[in-house]
């Protein structure tokens, strides 16, 4: 099962801002896969 695709499908139906879209997908995928979102981190460098 691909939790990211399923989470994206779910989040697309919500009315949220573009800024919160990525976090919503991550949090929904974590919820679906029974992972704590606090344990996942992404590091961005400019």
TAFEN-V433715 format. One record per residue. N is the residue number from 1. PSI is psi as a letter, one per 20 degrees, with the letter a starting at -180 (NA if undefined). D_LAST is the distance of its C-alpha to the last C-alpha in whole Angstrom. Layout:
BEGIN
n->N psi->PSI d_last->D_LAST
n->N psi->PSI d_last->D_LAST
END
This chain:
BEGIN
n->1 psi->p d_last->33
n->2 psi->n d_last->29
n->3 psi->h d_last->28
n->4 psi->g d_last->25
n->5 psi->g d_last->27
n->6 psi->g d_last->30
n->7 psi->g d_last->27
n->8 psi->g d_last->26
n->9 psi->g d_last->29
n->10 psi->g d_last->30
n->11 psi->h d_last->27
n->12 psi->h d_last->28
n->13 psi->i d_last->31
n->14 psi->q d_last->30
n->15 psi->n d_last->29
n->16 psi->r d_last->26
n->17 psi->q d_last->23
n->18 psi->h d_last->20
n->19 psi->h d_last->18
n->20 psi->i d_last->20
n->21 psi->g d_last->20
n->22 psi->g d_last->18
n->23 psi->h d_last->19
n->24 psi->g d_last->23
n->25 psi->g d_last->22
n->26 psi->g d_last->21
n->27 psi->h d_last->24
n->28 psi->g d_last->27
n->29 psi->h d_last->26
n->30 psi->g d_last->26
n->31 psi->g d_last->29
n->32 psi->h d_last->31
n->33 psi->j d_last->30
n->34 psi->l d_last->31
n->35 psi->q d_last->28
n->36 psi->o d_last->27
n->37 psi->h d_last->23
n->38 psi->h d_last->23
n->39 psi->i d_last->23
n->40 psi->p d_last->20
n->41 psi->q d_last->16
n->42 psi->p d_last->13
n->43 psi->p d_last->10
n->44 psi->p d_last->7
n->45 psi->p d_last->4
n->46 psi->NA d_last->0
END
